[in-house]
Amino acid sequence: MPNATEFCKDLARSLAFLSRLPMPSRAFVGHDGSMARSCRAFPLAGFVAALGPAVLLYAASGPATGLLAAFLSLAALTLVTGALHEDGLADCADGLFGGRDRAHALSIMKDSRVGSYGVVALVLAFGLRASALMAIAATAGAGLAAAALLAAAAFSRALMVWHWADLPPARTDGTAAGAGRPLAAAMRIALGLGAALSLVLLPAGAPLVPVVLALLAAGLAALLFTRFVSRSIGGHTGDTIGATQQITETTLLCALAVLL
């Protein structure tokens, strides 16, 4: 099936782009490096990247080890992704809150050093996600916490594609600009796939209403952040795309923890 074969290639390219997992070289033969179509597989790539950390979360969770298990799973996920999205979040926090104007903000975001805003953003992102996972495990069990991590990994990467497609590039020499802009069809597939994976994973252990509300909360967070980025720097960068993933993943997990 040609379509299935092409999607598998897109999945391999997405995993290579979003993680440090080794992928077969045949998936890149003749590929020009563009992610315009391949990004449709981002949600499934997020799911695959989070599989190992989700199993670790489930295995390590217990009455006295809930917080430890949550942090261990997030540490494992960060190792798998190479802290790609965390780097974007930190750079965005420094640039968007520390920049005097658009040019200054973009200059700060391109700087590899991390400032006070970036440190605070990372501490909050890890702390909130770990606390949410621990709360979900305590309320609904380790199985649902693991499913929540997988769902958040998938849906947040779908919202990355939407943010990427919704805004023009803020600069022409960045990673995101070089990777191309998502095709409209690819964006729709990514959003549908992310939502479908979440709705398959979560309702088995949670009521449908909290699940839907949590997904809507993540979508609203993506919308608000995208509008803020548009007003601040006029377009997306690789950092804002990564920050979108972190913000929406954190929002989804926190919303589930509160609503369950």
Backbone as CSV, one residue per row, in Angstrom:
resi,resn,N_x,N_y,N_z,CA_x,CA_y,CA_z,C_x,C_y,C_z
1,MET,0.850,-1.194,0.000,0.000,0.000,0.000,0.885,1.242,0.000
2,PRO,0.923,1.991,-1.126,1.800,3.154,-1.228,1.547,4.189,-0.134
3,ASN,0.286,4.460,0.199,-0.008,5.479,1.200,0.525,5.077,2.568
4,ALA,0.346,3.802,2.928,0.852,3.312,4.209,2.371,3.369,4.236
5,THR,3.002,3.027,3.125,4.465,3.078,3.045,4.971,4.497,3.226
6,GLU,4.309,5.441,2.561,4.714,6.839,2.680,4.502,7.365,4.091
7,PHE,3.416,6.939,4.733,3.179,7.397,6.100,4.242,6.827,7.036
8,CYS,4.649,5.574,6.827,5.708,4.988,7.648,7.018,5.757,7.473
9,LYS,7.299,6.181,6.243,8.485,7.005,6.011,8.357,8.343,6.741
10,ASP,7.164,8.924,6.687,6.939,10.192,7.389,7.102,10.021,8.895
11,LEU,6.658,8.878,9.409,6.817,8.606,10.845,8.297,8.515,11.203
12,ALA,9.082,7.819,10.389,10.518,7.697,10.652,11.191,9.067,10.598
13,ARG,10.796,9.881,9.619,11.383,11.218,9.508,10.975,12.094,10.689
14,SER,9.734,11.942,11.130,9.259,12.711,12.279,9.999,12.319,13.545
15,LEU,10.211,11.018,13.727,10.949,10.547,14.902,12.394,11.031,14.872
16,ALA,12.998,11.042,13.699,14.365,11.543,13.576,14.424,13.040,13.876
17,PHE,13.374,13.770,13.494,13.316,15.221,13.687,13.040,15.572,15.141
18,LEU,12.190,14.787,15.810,11.704,15.134,17.145,12.402,14.379,18.271
19,SER,13.239,13.410,17.951,13.846,12.599,19.004,15.254,12.177,18.599
20,ARG,15.869,11.408,19.499,17.190,10.861,19.223,17.119,9.367,18.915
21,LEU,15.937,8.868,18.664,15.790,7.459,18.320,16.367,7.198,16.930
22,PRO,17.190,6.159,16.758,17.785,5.870,15.442,16.727,5.361,14.469
23,MET,16.778,5.868,13.251,15.833,5.486,12.213,16.569,4.902,11.014
24,PRO,15.942,3.980,10.260,16.609,3.370,9.096,16.897,4.403,8.013
25,SER,18.047,4.309,7.413,18.476,5.295,6.413,17.591,5.285,5.168
26,ARG,16.939,4.143,4.882,16.126,4.074,3.661,14.941,5.044,3.703
27,ALA,14.542,5.482,4.893,13.429,6.427,4.996,13.806,7.811,4.499
28,PHE,15.114,8.048,4.311,15.571,9.389,3.935,16.157,9.442,2.531
29,VAL,16.097,8.319,1.824,16.602,8.303,0.448,15.739,9.206,-0.422
30,GLY,16.360,10.177,-1.056,15.632,11.102,-1.921,14.848,12.179,-1.189
31,HIS,14.965,12.226,0.124,14.218,13.221,0.900,14.991,14.527,0.958
32,ASP,14.299,15.647,0.764,14.971,16.948,0.711,15.055,17.642,2.073
33,GLY,14.610,16.983,3.120,14.677,17.582,4.450,13.428,18.331,4.860
34,SER,12.483,18.510,3.940,11.254,19.227,4.268,10.356,18.378,5.162
35,MET,9.715,19.049,6.140,8.765,18.369,7.012,7.330,18.804,6.702
36,ALA,7.134,19.448,5.554,5.823,20.001,5.212,4.732,18.940,5.205
37,ARG,5.054,17.753,4.716,4.095,16.649,4.728,4.350,15.686,5.883
38,SER,5.621,15.458,6.187,5.975,14.475,7.215,5.427,14.830,8.589
39,CYS,5.171,16.121,8.831,4.686,16.538,10.148,3.309,15.951,10.473
40,ARG,2.635,15.385,9.485,1.347,14.745,9.770,1.511,13.573,10.735
41,ALA,2.721,13.032,10.812,2.994,11.897,11.700,3.515,12.331,13.066
42,PHE,3.604,13.625,13.338,4.136,14.098,14.621,3.410,13.491,15.829
43,PRO,2.058,13.439,15.834,1.394,12.870,17.019,1.792,11.418,17.281
44,LEU,1.881,10.614,16.229,2.282,9.215,16.413,3.748,9.136,16.837
45,ALA,4.573,10.040,16.327,5.971,10.090,16.751,6.062,10.422,18.239
46,GLY,5.220,11.355,18.702,5.192,11.676,20.122,4.771,10.486,20.961
47,PHE,3.784,9.759,20.471,3.316,8.543,21.157,4.442,7.523,21.271
48,VAL,5.155,7.286,20.168,6.247,6.305,20.165,7.362,6.747,21.110
49,ALA,7.701,8.033,21.070,8.771,8.541,21.931,8.430,8.389,23.408
50,ALA,7.135,8.483,23.734,6.702,8.433,25.137,6.403,7.026,25.628
51,LEU,6.463,6.018,24.762,6.116,4.658,25.167,6.993,4.147,26.314
52,GLY,8.296,4.236,26.145,9.206,3.777,27.187,9.008,4.531,28.495
53,PRO,8.987,5.869,28.466,8.735,6.628,29.692,7.392,6.297,30.341
54,ALA,6.360,6.020,29.540,5.053,5.669,30.099,5.111,4.326,30.819
55,VAL,5.831,3.360,30.241,6.005,2.060,30.902,6.773,2.233,32.212
56,LEU,7.791,3.092,32.199,8.556,3.371,33.413,7.668,4.003,34.483
57,LEU,6.821,4.937,34.073,5.905,5.580,35.016,4.982,4.548,35.661
58,TYR,4.439,3.664,34.851,3.528,2.636,35.356,4.250,1.678,36.310
59,ALA,5.455,1.266,35.922,6.184,0.279,36.716,6.690,0.849,38.039
60,ALA,7.063,2.132,38.042,7.675,2.720,39.235,6.666,3.351,40.183
61,SER,5.426,3.538,39.739,4.426,4.194,40.584,4.033,3.310,41.760
62,GLY,3.849,3.944,42.886,3.412,3.245,44.082,2.985,4.252,45.128
63,PRO,2.445,3.805,46.244,1.970,4.732,47.274,3.034,5.719,47.753
64,ALA,4.288,5.261,47.797,5.350,6.132,48.307,6.276,6.648,47.209
65,THR,6.029,6.248,45.962,6.971,6.600,44.889,6.308,7.352,43.740
66,GLY,5.119,7.916,43.974,4.401,8.566,42.881,5.164,9.719,42.259
67,LEU,5.708,10.607,43.087,6.434,11.762,42.553,7.742,11.335,41.905
68,LEU,8.425,10.389,42.527,9.675,9.876,41.951,9.411,9.252,40.587
69,ALA,8.354,8.446,40.476,8.018,7.811,39.200,7.715,8.851,38.136
70,ALA,6.995,9.911,38.514,6.655,10.961,37.564,7.914,11.654,37.042
71,PHE,8.829,11.999,37.941,10.054,12.671,37.513,10.951,11.731,36.702
72,LEU,11.003,10.456,37.077,11.795,9.497,36.303,11.269,9.379,34.872
73,SER,9.951,9.335,34.721,9.373,9.216,33.379,9.655,10.463,32.544
74,LEU,9.573,11.637,33.171,9.868,12.878,32.450,11.348,12.972,32.098
75,ALA,12.206,12.480,32.999,13.637,12.456,32.685,13.911,11.538,31.500
76,ALA,13.262,10.379,31.499,13.429,9.449,30.382,12.926,10.055,29.076
77,LEU,11.787,10.730,29.121,11.232,11.357,27.919,12.157,12.461,27.409
78,THR,12.742,13.206,28.333,13.669,14.265,27.942,14.912,13.688,27.273
79,LEU,15.384,12.548,27.763,16.523,11.887,27.130,16.171,11.420,25.712
80,VAL,14.959,10.892,25.552,14.532,10.415,24.231,14.447,11.568,23.229
81,THR,13.920,12.708,23.667,13.749,13.844,22.757,14.980,14.738,22.684
82,GLY,15.971,14.480,23.528,17.138,15.347,23.537,16.844,16.733,24.066
83,ALA,15.808,16.864,24.896,15.394,18.160,25.469,15.089,19.188,24.381
84,LEU,14.665,18.707,23.209,14.390,19.596,22.081,13.328,20.629,22.426
85,HIS,12.220,20.176,22.995,11.115,21.084,23.271,11.390,21.939,24.508
86,GLU,12.078,21.374,25.491,12.443,22.147,26.677,13.364,23.307,26.305
87,ASP,14.267,23.065,25.365,15.154,24.129,24.889,14.340,25.263,24.260
88,GLY,13.328,24.889,23.469,12.474,25.897,22.865,11.702,26.697,23.895
89,LEU,11.201,26.007,24.918,10.460,26.699,25.975,11.350,27.707,26.692
90,ALA,12.555,27.293,27.062,13.466,28.183,27.782,13.840,29.393,26.926
91,ASP,14.169,29.156,25.662,14.540,30.265,24.776,13.371,31.225,24.575
92,CYS,12.170,30.678,24.433,10.983,31.521,24.264,10.732,32.389,25.501
93,ALA,10.833,31.776,26.669,10.604,32.527,27.899,11.583,33.678,28.020
94,ASP,12.847,33.416,27.726,13.854,34.474,27.793,13.584,35.575,26.764
95,GLY,13.292,35.159,25.522,13.114,36.146,24.461,11.832,36.931,24.557
96,LEU,10.714,36.225,24.766,9.413,36.890,24.742,9.176,37.766,25.971
97,PHE,9.773,37.396,27.107,9.581,38.187,28.315,10.749,39.121,28.605
98,GLY,11.912,38.821,28.026,13.076,39.668,28.281,13.435,40.601,27.142
99,GLY,12.827,40.421,25.972,13.165,41.250,24.823,12.486,42.606,24.861
100,ARG,13.225,43.652,24.488,12.657,45.013,24.452,11.717,45.193,23.271
101,ASP,12.029,44.532,22.159,11.227,44.632,20.948,11.403,43.338,20.160
102,ARG,10.820,43.298,18.956,10.861,42.070,18.164,12.288,41.629,17.875
103,ALA,13.121,42.538,17.408,14.487,42.187,17.042,15.276,41.693,18.257
104,HIS,15.088,42.366,19.376,15.803,41.970,20.582,15.328,40.598,21.067
105,ALA,14.024,40.366,21.001,13.475,39.069,21.415,14.032,37.940,20.554
106,LEU,14.071,38.137,19.236,14.602,37.111,18.341,16.090,36.883,18.582
107,SER,16.806,37.941,18.904,18.232,37.818,19.195,18.460,36.989,20.456
108,ILE,17.655,37.249,21.487,17.773,36.484,22.738,17.432,35.018,22.491
109,MET,16.383,34.771,21.713,15.961,33.387,21.455,17.014,32.600,20.691
110,LYS,17.843,33.291,19.926,18.890,32.618,19.162,20.129,32.349,20.012
111,ASP,20.233,33.028,21.141,21.374,32.860,22.046,21.254,31.515,22.772
112,SER,22.327,30.770,22.821,22.285,29.439,23.445,22.257,29.508,24.971
113,ARG,22.561,30.650,25.549,22.556,30.768,27.009,21.126,30.857,27.535
114,VAL,20.906,30.353,28.743,19.584,30.365,29.368,19.576,31.398,30.481
115,GLY,18.538,32.262,30.463,18.418,33.298,31.477,17.414,32.933,32.556
116,SER,17.098,33.926,33.379,16.211,33.691,34.524,14.829,33.224,34.085
117,TYR,14.253,33.862,33.066,12.924,33.458,32.604,12.925,32.013,32.113
118,GLY,13.986,31.643,31.404,14.072,30.284,30.895,14.172,29.261,32.006
119,VAL,14.969,29.547,33.029,15.108,28.633,34.157,13.774,28.451,34.871
120,VAL,13.090,29.575,35.127,11.792,29.508,35.806,10.797,28.697,34.981
121,ALA,10.789,28.915,33.658,9.863,28.182,32.790,10.122,26.681,32.844
122,LEU,11.381,26.278,32.843,11.716,24.854,32.889,11.343,24.237,34.231
123,VAL,11.623,24.949,35.316,11.264,24.439,36.644,9.754,24.238,36.742
124,LEU,8.998,25.217,36.253,7.546,25.116,36.303,7.035,23.988,35.413
125,ALA,7.597,23.857,34.223,7.135,22.821,33.293,7.357,21.426,33.869
126,PHE,8.536,21.166,34.402,8.806,19.853,34.986,8.000,19.641,36.261
127,GLY,7.952,20.667,37.096,7.232,20.525,38.360,5.746,20.312,38.171
128,LEU,5.138,21.086,37.285,3.697,20.961,37.052,3.356,19.619,36.405
129,ARG,4.147,19.188,35.435,3.859,17.903,34.783,4.034,16.735,35.748
130,ALA,5.099,16.780,36.530,5.327,15.696,37.490,4.225,15.669,38.542
131,SER,3.837,16.833,39.044,2.771,16.891,40.053,1.453,16.396,39.476
132,ALA,1.182,16.760,38.220,-0.062,16.323,37.580,-0.074,14.812,37.390
133,LEU,1.028,14.252,36.924,1.095,12.801,36.737,0.935,12.069,38.070
134,MET,1.566,12.592,39.121,1.419,11.972,40.434,-0.026,12.040,40.904
135,ALA,-0.695,13.179,40.680,-2.085,13.336,41.103,-3.008,12.402,40.331
136,ILE,-2.765,12.250,39.034,-3.587,11.346,38.221,-3.414,9.908,38.698
137,ALA,-2.164,9.520,38.965,-1.902,8.158,39.442,-2.575,7.920,40.788
138,ALA,-2.536,8.926,41.677,-3.130,8.769,43.004,-4.651,8.693,42.934
139,THR,-5.233,9.442,41.981,-6.694,9.497,41.873,-7.269,8.342,41.067
140,ALA,-6.626,8.045,39.921,-7.207,7.094,38.971,-6.317,5.910,38.649
141,GLY,-5.143,5.838,39.244,-4.283,4.692,39.022,-3.127,4.973,38.083
142,ALA,-2.072,4.163,38.220,-0.867,4.346,37.413,-1.132,4.097,35.929
143,GLY,-2.089,3.203,35.623,-2.401,2.928,34.225,-2.907,4.157,33.502
144,LEU,-3.800,4.904,34.158,-4.325,6.113,33.528,-3.259,7.196,33.461
145,ALA,-2.385,7.274,34.464,-1.296,8.248,34.410,-0.396,7.980,33.213
146,ALA,-0.096,6.699,32.976,0.725,6.337,31.814,-0.004,6.681,30.511
147,ALA,-1.305,6.398,30.458,-2.096,6.742,29.269,-2.144,8.253,29.067
148,ALA,-2.227,9.002,30.172,-2.258,10.461,30.080,-0.946,11.001,29.514
149,LEU,0.172,10.405,29.930,1.465,10.836,29.389,1.535,10.585,27.890
150,LEU,1.045,9.428,27.451,1.039,9.108,26.022,0.114,10.043,25.243
151,ALA,-1.084,10.282,25.791,-2.037,11.159,25.117,-1.501,12.582,25.024
152,ALA,-0.903,13.064,26.102,-0.353,14.420,26.101,0.802,14.544,25.122
153,ALA,1.628,13.501,25.033,2.742,13.514,24.086,2.233,13.585,22.647
154,ALA,1.153,12.869,22.359,0.602,12.855,21.000,-0.125,14.157,20.666
155,PHE,-1.033,14.580,21.560,-1.874,15.739,21.238,-1.066,17.033,21.218
156,SER,-0.071,17.144,22.107,0.747,18.360,22.127,1.551,18.504,20.841
157,ARG,1.941,17.390,20.250,2.699,17.476,18.999,1.786,17.756,17.806
158,ALA,0.516,17.398,17.912,-0.446,17.836,16.897,-0.626,19.350,16.958
159,LEU,-0.698,19.891,18.163,-0.865,21.335,18.331,0.393,22.098,17.915
160,MET,1.562,21.450,18.015,2.778,22.038,17.445,2.607,22.308,15.957
161,VAL,2.053,21.332,15.249,1.867,21.471,13.806,0.898,22.607,13.505
162,TRP,-0.173,22.711,14.302,-1.133,23.793,14.084,-0.469,25.152,14.280
163,HIS,0.290,25.316,15.359,1.003,26.577,15.621,1.942,26.905,14.464
164,TRP,2.660,25.903,14.011,3.622,26.044,12.915,2.911,26.495,11.635
165,ALA,1.766,25.897,11.356,1.042,26.213,10.125,0.313,27.555,10.209
166,ASP,-0.093,27.935,11.412,-0.930,29.131,11.575,-0.143,30.422,11.425
167,LEU,1.153,30.400,11.733,1.960,31.619,11.692,3.015,31.548,10.592
168,PRO,3.372,32.676,10.009,4.487,32.686,9.060,5.808,32.601,9.820
169,PRO,6.902,32.281,9.158,8.200,32.265,9.847,8.572,33.668,10.333
170,ALA,9.078,33.748,11.551,9.520,35.039,12.081,10.858,35.451,11.484
171,ARG,11.644,34.475,11.046,12.903,34.753,10.365,13.124,33.680,9.301
172,THR,13.973,33.978,8.342,14.127,33.096,7.191,15.286,32.116,7.328
173,ASP,16.069,32.242,8.409,17.270,31.407,8.531,17.180,30.401,9.675
174,GLY,15.985,30.185,10.212,15.839,29.287,11.350,15.573,27.855,10.934
175,THR,15.567,26.966,11.935,15.312,25.546,11.688,13.923,25.322,11.126
176,ALA,12.921,26.006,11.709,11.542,25.819,11.263,11.363,26.290,9.825
177,ALA,11.972,27.420,9.476,11.855,27.928,8.111,12.507,26.962,7.125
178,GLY,13.645,26.386,7.529,14.336,25.447,6.659,13.576,24.149,6.461
179,ALA,12.751,23.796,7.444,11.992,22.549,7.356,10.696,22.706,6.562
180,GLY,10.376,23.917,6.148,9.156,24.156,5.386,7.972,24.413,6.284
181,ARG,6.864,24.805,5.666,5.642,25.083,6.411,4.658,23.947,6.190
182,PRO,3.989,23.470,7.243,3.097,22.314,7.084,2.028,22.537,6.023
183,LEU,1.796,21.519,5.210,0.692,21.555,4.261,-0.625,21.528,5.026
184,ALA,-1.643,22.136,4.455,-2.942,22.186,5.131,-3.465,20.781,5.416
185,ALA,-3.301,19.879,4.455,-3.768,18.500,4.646,-2.979,17.810,5.752
186,ALA,-1.677,18.065,5.820,-0.847,17.464,6.860,-1.270,17.963,8.238
187,MET,-1.588,19.247,8.341,-2.029,19.804,9.618,-3.340,19.157,10.054
188,ARG,-4.273,19.003,9.143,-5.566,18.388,9.497,-5.374,16.942,9.950
189,ILE,-4.509,16.210,9.256,-4.247,14.819,9.639,-3.607,14.773,11.028
190,ALA,-2.666,15.661,11.279,-1.991,15.690,12.583,-2.984,15.967,13.705
191,LEU,-3.857,16.946,13.512,-4.839,17.275,14.547,-5.810,16.115,14.756
192,GLY,-6.260,15.511,13.667,-7.181,14.383,13.790,-6.525,13.190,14.455
193,LEU,-5.267,12.923,14.096,-4.550,11.789,14.670,-4.275,12.016,16.160
194,GLY,-3.886,13.238,16.511,-3.621,13.543,17.918,-4.864,13.411,18.773
195,ALA,-5.986,13.925,18.277,-7.238,13.822,19.016,-7.696,12.369,19.115
196,ALA,-7.561,11.617,18.014,-7.999,10.221,18.004,-7.192,9.377,18.991
197,LEU,-5.879,9.563,19.000,-5.041,8.821,19.935,-5.428,9.138,21.380
198,SER,-5.689,10.404,21.657,-6.065,10.805,23.015,-7.401,10.204,23.411
199,LEU,-8.353,10.218,22.494,-9.691,9.719,22.810,-9.735,8.196,22.873
200,VAL,-8.745,7.537,22.310,-8.636,6.079,22.456,-7.953,5.733,23.777
201,LEU,-6.921,6.493,24.123,-6.123,6.171,25.294,-6.819,6.494,26.618
202,LEU,-7.474,7.643,26.675,-7.931,8.152,27.967,-9.300,7.662,28.433
203,PRO,-10.340,7.630,27.592,-11.670,7.264,28.113,-11.763,5.859,28.696
204,ALA,-10.805,4.987,28.375,-10.839,3.641,28.953,-10.672,3.680,30.462
205,GLY,-10.011,4.741,30.967,-9.815,4.827,32.405,-10.326,6.102,33.028
206,ALA,-10.984,6.936,32.233,-11.474,8.218,32.743,-12.798,8.558,32.083
207,PRO,-13.661,9.329,32.765,-14.913,9.770,32.143,-14.632,10.631,30.916
208,LEU,-15.507,10.560,29.940,-15.279,11.251,28.673,-15.266,12.773,28.840
209,VAL,-16.143,13.310,29.673,-16.249,14.770,29.799,-14.939,15.400,30.265
210,PRO,-14.308,14.919,31.349,-13.021,15.507,31.729,-11.960,15.386,30.643
211,VAL,-11.992,14.287,29.910,-11.021,14.103,28.833,-11.207,15.165,27.757
212,VAL,-12.439,15.355,27.325,-12.719,16.353,26.284,-12.371,17.750,26.773
213,LEU,-12.720,18.064,28.016,-12.405,19.381,28.570,-10.901,19.606,28.654
214,ALA,-10.157,18.564,28.999,-8.706,18.683,29.069,-8.114,18.933,27.684
215,LEU,-8.638,18.244,26.666,-8.170,18.471,25.298,-8.498,19.885,24.836
216,LEU,-9.682,20.367,25.189,-10.055,21.735,24.840,-9.168,22.748,25.545
217,ALA,-8.813,22.466,26.798,-7.927,23.364,27.537,-6.558,23.446,26.864
218,ALA,-6.053,22.299,26.403,-4.772,22.295,25.699,-4.870,23.077,24.390
219,GLY,-5.983,22.899,23.677,-6.185,23.654,22.442,-6.264,25.150,22.697
220,LEU,-6.933,25.543,23.772,-7.032,26.963,24.121,-5.657,27.522,24.478
221,ALA,-4.856,26.745,25.198,-3.507,27.188,25.538,-2.678,27.422,24.273
222,ALA,-2.822,26.516,23.294,-2.107,26.683,22.025,-2.562,27.945,21.306
223,LEU,-3.868,28.188,21.310,-4.409,29.379,20.638,-3.903,30.655,21.297
224,LEU,-3.968,30.720,22.617,-3.536,31.928,23.331,-2.046,32.170,23.144
225,PHE,-1.254,31.104,23.216,0.193,31.267,23.033,0.506,31.699,21.604
226,THR,-0.185,31.135,20.637,0.043,31.510,19.237,-0.286,32.970,18.995
227,ARG,-1.388,33.448,19.567,-1.734,34.862,19.428,-0.691,35.752,20.102
228,PHE,-0.186,35.334,21.266,0.841,36.086,21.971,2.121,36.155,21.148
229,VAL,2.518,35.034,20.568,3.713,34.997,19.726,3.534,35.882,18.497
230,SER,2.348,35.846,17.902,2.077,36.669,16.718,2.227,38.156,17.030
231,ARG,1.705,38.577,18.169,1.824,39.985,18.551,3.261,40.350,18.923
232,SER,3.996,39.415,19.488,5.330,39.726,20.008,6.398,39.741,18.922
233,ILE,6.413,38.712,18.067,7.493,38.613,17.076,6.976,38.412,15.657
234,GLY,5.666,38.322,15.480,5.091,38.301,14.142,5.121,36.972,13.422
235,GLY,5.585,35.911,14.053,5.631,34.617,13.381,6.258,33.554,14.253
236,HIS,6.310,32.338,13.729,6.856,31.235,14.504,8.356,31.106,14.327
237,THR,8.981,30.436,15.272,10.364,29.976,15.150,10.394,28.530,15.645
238,GLY,11.531,27.881,15.499,11.654,26.543,16.056,11.426,26.539,17.562
239,ASP,11.836,27.618,18.218,11.646,27.717,19.668,10.171,27.840,20.035
240,THR,9.401,28.636,19.290,7.979,28.783,19.634,7.217,27.485,19.360
241,ILE,7.657,26.735,18.357,7.020,25.445,18.081,7.285,24.484,19.246
242,GLY,8.527,24.433,19.713,8.851,23.592,20.853,8.131,24.029,22.114
243,ALA,8.049,25.337,22.319,7.353,25.853,23.495,5.870,25.500,23.453
244,THR,5.279,25.490,22.268,3.881,25.095,22.133,3.674,23.675,22.640
245,GLN,4.607,22.788,22.311,4.498,21.410,22.791,4.529,21.346,24.313
246,GLN,5.469,22.052,24.915,5.603,22.022,26.371,4.392,22.637,27.073
247,ILE,3.927,23.758,26.567,2.794,24.454,27.185,1.528,23.612,27.106
248,THR,1.278,23.022,25.945,0.036,22.267,25.775,0.085,20.921,26.489
249,GLU,1.249,20.285,26.520,1.382,19.038,27.277,1.141,19.290,28.762
250,THR,1.738,20.358,29.276,1.561,20.705,30.685,0.106,21.041,30.983
251,THR,-0.522,21.800,30.101,-1.923,22.178,30.298,-2.831,20.961,30.313
252,LEU,-2.627,20.050,29.367,-3.488,18.855,29.295,-3.359,18.006,30.564
253,LEU,-2.124,17.782,30.991,-1.927,16.949,32.190,-2.494,17.621,33.437
254,CYS,-2.291,18.929,33.569,-2.820,19.637,34.740,-4.349,19.646,34.724
255,ALA,-4.924,19.849,33.548,-6.392,19.858,33.445,-6.966,18.496,33.830
256,LEU,-6.335,17.436,33.357,-6.803,16.088,33.730,-6.689,15.862,35.238
257,ALA,-5.574,16.301,35.822,-5.379,16.106,37.256,-6.455,16.824,38.069
258,VAL,-6.836,18.021,37.610,-7.855,18.810,38.330,-9.253,18.259,38.110
259,LEU,-9.542,17.797,36.875,-10.908,17.419,36.523,-11.289,15.992,36.915
260,LEU,-10.304,15.117,37.077,-10.644,13.723,37.388,-11.129,13.569,38.827
